[in-house]
Amino acid sequence: MRGDTQVAVERAKTYLTDPRAEHYWDLWKFASRTYTNQLGVPAMQAWDMFVFYKPYITWGETPPKPTFWMQARGLEIGEKYSKEDLEVRLNDWLQ
């Protein structure tokens, strides 16, 4: 997408400032391809997603199965993102 730039990533970091969160610009669409296949998301639509892993999970050639994930695309698959639902999930998980 035209707005998918490194500058956009830097701006996005202001929304989730926890130092445990990582933000990446997927220049080569690695995440889109990987999560499209792994999560069964329709044809290269794996973006605008939140993918969470518990600490110390070992990664191999492909990412492990996520602890949970949410999507903000209006797709028929996956948990729909909302700020409130994400907060509940993270609070339950971190306690």
Secondary structure as the mmCIF struct_conf table of DSSP 4:
data_model
#
loop_
_struct_conf.conf_type_id
_struct_conf.id
_struct_conf.beg_label_comp_id
_struct_conf.beg_label_asym_id
_struct_conf.beg_label_seq_id
_struct_conf.end_label_comp_id
_struct_conf.end_label_asym_id
_struct_conf.end_label_seq_id
TURN_TY1_P TURN_TY1_P1 ARG A 2 GLY A 3
BEND BEND1 THR A 5 THR A 5
HELX_RH_AL_P HELX_RH_AL_P1 GLN A 6 ALA A 12
TURN_TY1_P TURN_TY1_P2 LYS A 13 TYR A 15
TURN_TY1_P TURN_TY1_P3 PRO A 19 ARG A 20
TURN_TY1_P TURN_TY1_P4 LEU A 27 TRP A 28
HELX_RH_AL_P HELX_RH_AL_P2 PHE A 30 LEU A 39
TURN_TY1_P TURN_TY1_P5 GLY A 40 GLY A 40
BEND BEND2 PRO A 42 PRO A 42
TURN_TY1_P TURN_TY1_P6 ALA A 43 MET A 44
BEND BEND3 ASP A 48 ASP A 48
STRN STRN1 MET A 49 PHE A 52
TURN_TY1_P TURN_TY1_P7 PRO A 55 TYR A 56
HELX_LH_PP_P HELX_LH_PP_P1 ILE A 57 TRP A 59
BEND BEND4 GLU A 61 THR A 62
HELX_LH_PP_P HELX_LH_PP_P2 PRO A 63 PRO A 66
BEND BEND5 THR A 67 THR A 67
STRN STRN2 PHE A 68 GLN A 71
BEND BEND6 ALA A 72 ARG A 73
BEND BEND7 GLU A 76 GLY A 78
STRN STRN3 GLU A 79 LYS A 80
HELX_LH_PP_P HELX_LH_PP_P3 TYR A 81 TYR A 81
HELX_RH_AL_P HELX_RH_AL_P3 LYS A 83 LEU A 94
#
